[in-house]
Amino acid sequence: MAAWIDDCNIPFLVISIGMIVILLWAGAYKMTTPGADGITPLVSHSPLISWHFKVFGPYIGSDLIGLTEWIAAILFMTGYLKPKAGIVGGFVATLMFFLTSTMLITTPGTTSVVHGVRYMSFLGLFLFKDVISLGHRFT
């Protein structure tokens, strides 16, 4: 069984298919009003990408972020047949996850104190998934 898993590269397939699904789903959500409203506080506190909403506004800006996620996902899918496309998709995703990971530091409310112990808030956990995704891009 272990040899079959290794030969078929099952871990890579599970991770890459999961990445494609989340990028398509999250990208689509960012193209909705609640999605744009949800990321506005994150983007507005980011010194690396806050200019984006100043130039395009929150709704077109959010649409462009969602479109970028879709492009990365499509490049990943194309990469199964044309590996160079997958590499380009990897670069797009790496930049995207890096930018989002920095929001963990720059956005207020990513941690909260409960009984004197600092925990990651729901917002912090939401952003931390991109730290994990960024790490995956380097594997």
C-alpha positions as CSV (number, residue, x, y, z in Angstrom):
1,M,0.0,0.0,0.0
2,A,2.8,2.4,0.9
3,A,4.5,1.8,-2.4
4,W,1.2,2.5,-4.3
5,I,0.7,5.7,-2.4
6,D,4.3,6.7,-3.2
7,D,4.0,5.7,-6.9
8,C,0.7,7.7,-7.4
9,N,2.0,10.6,-5.4
10,I,-1.2,10.6,-3.3
11,P,-0.1,13.3,-0.8
12,F,0.7,15.7,-3.6
13,L,-2.7,15.0,-5.3
14,V,-4.7,15.5,-2.0
15,I,-2.9,18.7,-1.2
16,S,-3.1,20.2,-4.7
17,I,-6.7,19.3,-5.3
18,G,-7.6,20.7,-1.9
19,M,-5.7,23.9,-2.8
20,I,-7.5,24.1,-6.1
21,V,-10.9,23.7,-4.4
22,I,-10.2,26.3,-1.7
23,L,-8.8,28.8,-4.2
24,L,-11.9,28.5,-6.5
25,W,-14.3,28.6,-3.5
26,A,-12.6,31.5,-1.7
27,G,-12.1,33.4,-5.0
28,A,-15.8,33.1,-5.9
29,Y,-16.8,34.3,-2.4
30,K,-14.6,37.4,-2.7
31,M,-16.6,38.3,-5.8
32,T,-19.7,38.7,-3.6
33,T,-20.8,41.7,-1.5
34,P,-20.4,39.8,1.8
35,G,-17.0,38.5,0.7
36,A,-15.8,42.0,-0.2
37,D,-17.1,43.4,3.0
38,G,-15.4,40.6,5.0
39,I,-11.9,41.3,3.6
40,T,-12.1,45.1,3.7
41,P,-10.7,45.4,7.2
42,L,-7.9,42.9,6.5
43,V,-6.8,44.7,3.3
44,S,-7.2,48.2,4.8
45,H,-4.7,47.4,7.6
46,S,-2.1,45.8,5.3
47,P,0.8,48.1,4.4
48,L,1.5,45.9,1.5
49,I,-1.9,45.8,-0.2
50,S,-4.0,48.6,1.2
51,W,-3.3,50.7,-1.9
52,H,-5.3,48.1,-3.9
53,F,-8.6,49.2,-2.4
54,K,-7.7,52.9,-2.6
55,V,-7.1,52.5,-6.3
56,F,-10.0,50.1,-7.2
57,G,-12.4,50.4,-4.3
58,P,-13.4,47.5,-2.1
59,Y,-15.8,45.7,-4.5
60,I,-13.7,45.8,-7.7
61,G,-10.6,45.3,-5.6
62,S,-12.1,42.2,-4.0
63,D,-13.2,41.0,-7.4
64,L,-9.6,41.3,-8.6
65,I,-8.3,39.4,-5.6
66,G,-10.9,36.6,-6.2
67,L,-9.9,36.6,-9.9
68,T,-6.2,36.1,-8.9
69,E,-7.2,33.1,-6.8
70,W,-9.1,31.6,-9.7
71,I,-6.1,32.2,-12.0
72,A,-3.8,30.4,-9.6
73,A,-6.3,27.5,-9.4
74,I,-6.6,27.3,-13.1
75,L,-2.9,27.3,-13.5
76,F,-2.6,24.5,-10.9
77,M,-5.1,22.4,-12.9
78,T,-3.3,23.1,-16.2
79,G,-0.1,22.1,-14.4
80,Y,-1.2,18.5,-14.4
81,L,-0.8,18.5,-18.2
82,K,1.7,21.4,-18.7
83,P,4.0,21.6,-15.6
84,K,5.2,25.1,-16.5
85,A,1.7,26.4,-15.9
86,G,1.6,24.8,-12.5
87,I,4.9,26.5,-11.6
88,V,3.5,29.9,-12.6
89,G,0.4,29.1,-10.5
90,G,2.7,28.3,-7.6
91,F,4.4,31.6,-7.9
92,V,1.1,33.4,-8.0
93,A,-0.1,31.5,-4.9
94,T,3.1,32.0,-3.0
95,L,2.9,35.8,-3.5
96,M,-0.8,35.7,-2.6
97,F,-0.3,33.6,0.6
98,F,2.7,35.8,1.7
99,L,0.6,38.9,1.4
100,T,-2.3,37.4,3.4
101,S,0.1,35.9,6.0
102,T,1.4,39.4,6.8
103,M,-2.2,40.5,7.6
104,L,-1.9,38.2,10.7
105,I,0.5,40.8,12.1
106,T,-1.0,44.0,10.8
107,T,-4.7,43.4,11.4
108,P,-6.1,44.3,14.9
109,G,-8.1,41.6,16.6
110,T,-6.1,38.6,15.4
111,T,-5.5,37.6,19.0
112,S,-7.5,37.9,22.2
113,V,-6.7,37.4,25.9
114,V,-8.7,34.9,27.9
115,H,-7.9,34.6,31.6
116,G,-4.5,36.1,31.0
117,V,-3.5,33.8,28.2
118,R,-3.2,35.2,24.6
119,Y,-5.0,33.0,22.0
120,M,-5.5,33.4,18.3
121,S,-9.0,34.8,17.6
122,F,-11.2,33.3,14.9
123,L,-9.9,36.0,12.6
124,G,-6.3,35.0,13.5
125,L,-7.1,31.4,12.8
126,F,-8.7,32.3,9.5
127,L,-5.5,34.1,8.5
128,F,-3.2,31.4,9.8
129,K,-4.5,29.0,7.2
130,D,-2.6,31.1,4.7
131,V,0.7,30.7,6.7
132,I,0.2,26.9,6.3
133,S,-0.6,27.3,2.6
134,L,2.5,29.5,2.2
135,G,4.6,26.7,3.8
136,H,3.1,24.2,1.4
137,R,4.1,26.3,-1.6
138,F,7.8,25.8,-0.5
139,T,7.4,21.9,-0.5
